[in-house]
Amino acid sequence: MSNILVLGGTGFVGRHVCEQLQRAGHRTTVPTRHPKHADQVRHLPLLTVLTANIHDVNELTQLMAGHDAVINLVAILHGNERSFEQVHVTLPRTIAQACERSGVKRLVHVSALGAATDAPSMYQRSKARGEQVLQAAPLDLTVLRPSVIFGEGDSFLNLFARVQHWLPVFPLAGADTRFQPVWVEDVARAIVHALDHPTSVGQTVELVGPEVFTLRELARMAGQAAGCPRPVLGLPRALAYFQALFMEMAPGVPLMSTDNLSAMEVPNVASPASAGVTTQASWGLKPASLRAVLPTYIGPEAGGLGPRNRLLRLRAKGRWSA
Ligand SMILES: NC(=O)c1ccc[n+]([C@@H]2O[C@H](COP(=O)([O-])OP(=O)(O)OC[C@H]3O[C@@H](n4cnc5c(N)ncnc54)[C@H](OP(=O)(O)O)[C@@H]3O)[C@@H](O)[C@H]2O)c1
């Protein structure tokens, strides 16, 4: 058994990672900014939830003490230059410093497919700079770059299903952008695999599903799975921009931002073999098909939310635990 510190363990991917670490017999520590955010993982018997400021290098160094490895899943999808820099670049620098001070060398860092210093979106550019910061540190590092992630609790295909439950037509920005969605359980499996296999040290691995779909095809599949398929109306670029700008300015977490739109200027699919970056297939991991998994968590009975998602919501409310 190892002791693993999971930064971002309360999030969508983090919850699945914590469950798989648990099954593999690892003891985990999950820091959070707000204890309420940990409601979906605190039931796991080998897991400890702590409230902490992981941006403080002293606090993070103390947290790391006694751990064998760190997994970093902390990220934001929406923000500005400053917030992306803080979460995707400055925090990795702080993590590297805390690793050095506490003597923890092993780090599995989750970045994103398309991370590149010349990428069209702030999100992807900041993710690339974060990778560079960690590559330069004296760490036993594995970098994982997932494409868009689906699975129970996702805010991607569940959202597509919900929109079609509400609206007679689905107006969609970036409808022709190609994605290679990967199942959250496969992402978690790759993270645990990386931890358990020291040969992954020094590698950057893309995590993708077996099929490529346009966003329009994904929207149609989500609508069909939810039992409310609607016509999908691809928005022209200018209209898509104003839709994203409007959503960005509306109160609350935006469904879409102009930066998300920028990211969709390039396909979100595995790099060509000539790029020298491998996928999880190089580890012998076979990803699940979206077509097979989708009906297991999006069903018609709750307007796009299948039975497993309802269990997740009950667990979050503390009315059910595994
Ligand atoms: N979801 C996808 O489709 C997708 C696709 C490609 C790559 N990824 C990558 O996969 C990783 C996990 O993504 P996810 O979807 O699980 O994200 P998520 O659900 O949004 O979770 C984010 C986590 O980060 C923590 N966090 C967020 N902002 C923070 C801040 N300012 N300071 C400290 N902690 C903060 C949150 O913890 P608390 O709120 O508890 O503090 C939460 O546990 C990220 O690196 C993401 O870029 C995700």
The ligand as a Tripos MOL2 file, in Angstrom:
@<TRIPOS>MOLECULE
LIG
   48    52     1     0     0
SMALL
NO_CHARGES

@<TRIPOS>ATOM
      1 N1        -13.0580   17.1330  -17.7080 N.am      1 LIG1
      2 C1        -12.5240   17.0860  -18.9210 C.2       1 LIG1
      3 O1        -13.2080   16.8940  -19.9500 O.2       1 LIG1
      4 C2        -11.0240   17.2520  -19.0860 C.ar      1 LIG1
      5 C3        -10.4620   17.1780  -20.3770 C.ar      1 LIG1
      6 C4         -9.0740   17.3040  -20.5140 C.ar      1 LIG1
      7 C5         -8.2730   17.4810  -19.4100 C.ar      1 LIG1
      8 N2         -8.8550   17.5560  -18.1660 N.ar      1 LIG1
      9 C6         -7.9770   17.7490  -17.0200 C.3       1 LIG1
     10 O2         -8.2570   16.7580  -16.0290 O.3       1 LIG1
     11 C7         -8.0030   17.3120  -14.7280 C.3       1 LIG1
     12 C8         -9.2240   17.1130  -13.8390 C.3       1 LIG1
     13 O3        -10.3180   17.7980  -14.4440 O.3       1 LIG1
     14 P1        -11.7880   17.7390  -13.8130 P.3       1 LIG1
     15 O4        -12.7530   17.7490  -14.9400 O.co2     1 LIG1
     16 O5        -11.8660   16.6620  -12.7860 O.co2     1 LIG1
     17 O6        -11.8540   19.1510  -13.0800 O.3       1 LIG1
     18 P2        -12.9400   19.6440  -11.9910 P.3       1 LIG1
     19 O7        -14.0590   18.6900  -11.8780 O.co2     1 LIG1
     20 O8        -13.2560   21.0490  -12.3400 O.co2     1 LIG1
     21 O9        -12.1300   19.6070  -10.6240 O.3       1 LIG1
     22 C9        -11.1650   20.5460  -10.3580 C.3       1 LIG1
     23 C10       -10.4820   20.2420   -9.0410 C.3       1 LIG1
     24 O10        -9.4810   21.2320   -8.8540 O.3       1 LIG1
     25 C11        -9.6600   21.8970   -7.6180 C.3       1 LIG1
     26 N3         -9.4930   23.3270   -7.8700 N.ar      1 LIG1
     27 C12       -10.0660   24.0690   -8.8490 C.ar      1 LIG1
     28 N4         -9.6350   25.3350   -8.7920 N.ar      1 LIG1
     29 C13        -8.7520   25.3840   -7.7720 C.ar      1 LIG1
     30 C14        -7.9720   26.4320   -7.2120 C.ar      1 LIG1
     31 N5         -8.0130   27.6690   -7.6790 N.pl3     1 LIG1
     32 N6         -7.1730   26.1400   -6.1720 N.ar      1 LIG1
     33 C15        -7.1330   24.8890   -5.6600 C.ar      1 LIG1
     34 N7         -7.8610   23.8600   -6.1380 N.ar      1 LIG1
     35 C16        -8.6710   24.1030   -7.1740 C.ar      1 LIG1
     36 C17       -11.0460   21.5510   -7.1080 C.3       1 LIG1
     37 O11       -10.9160   21.3040   -5.7100 O.3       1 LIG1
     38 P3        -11.7970   21.9770   -4.5390 P.3       1 LIG1
     39 O12       -12.8980   22.7460   -5.1900 O.co2     1 LIG1
     40 O13       -12.2690   20.8310   -3.7250 O.co2     1 LIG1
     41 O14       -10.8160   22.8190   -3.7980 O.co2     1 LIG1
     42 C18       -11.3830   20.2590   -7.8480 C.3       1 LIG1
     43 O15       -11.0520   19.1410   -7.0510 O.3       1 LIG1
     44 C19        -7.6350   18.7810  -14.9640 C.3       1 LIG1
     45 O16        -6.2420   18.9050  -15.0320 O.3       1 LIG1
     46 C20        -8.2160   19.0860  -16.3350 C.3       1 LIG1
     47 O17        -7.5560   20.1270  -17.0060 O.3       1 LIG1
     48 C21       -10.2010   17.4500  -17.9770 C.ar      1 LIG1
@<TRIPOS>BOND
     1     1     2 1
     2     2     3 2
     3     2     4 1
     4     4     5 ar
     5     4    48 ar
     6     5     6 ar
     7     6     7 ar
     8     7     8 ar
     9     8     9 1
    10     8    48 ar
    11     9    10 1
    12     9    46 1
    13    10    11 1
    14    11    12 1
    15    11    44 1
    16    12    13 1
    17    13    14 1
    18    14    15 2
    19    14    16 1
    20    14    17 1
    21    17    18 1
    22    18    19 2
    23    18    20 1
    24    18    21 1
    25    21    22 1
    26    22    23 1
    27    23    24 1
    28    23    42 1
    29    24    25 1
    30    25    26 1
    31    25    36 1
    32    26    27 ar
    33    26    35 ar
    34    27    28 ar
    35    28    29 ar
    36    29    30 ar
    37    29    35 ar
    38    30    31 1
    39    30    32 ar
    40    32    33 ar
    41    33    34 ar
    42    34    35 ar
    43    36    37 1
    44    36    42 1
    45    37    38 1
    46    38    39 2
    47    38    40 1
    48    38    41 1
    49    42    43 1
    50    44    45 1
    51    44    46 1
    52    46    47 1
@<TRIPOS>SUBSTRUCTURE
     1 LIG1         1 GROUP 0 **** ****
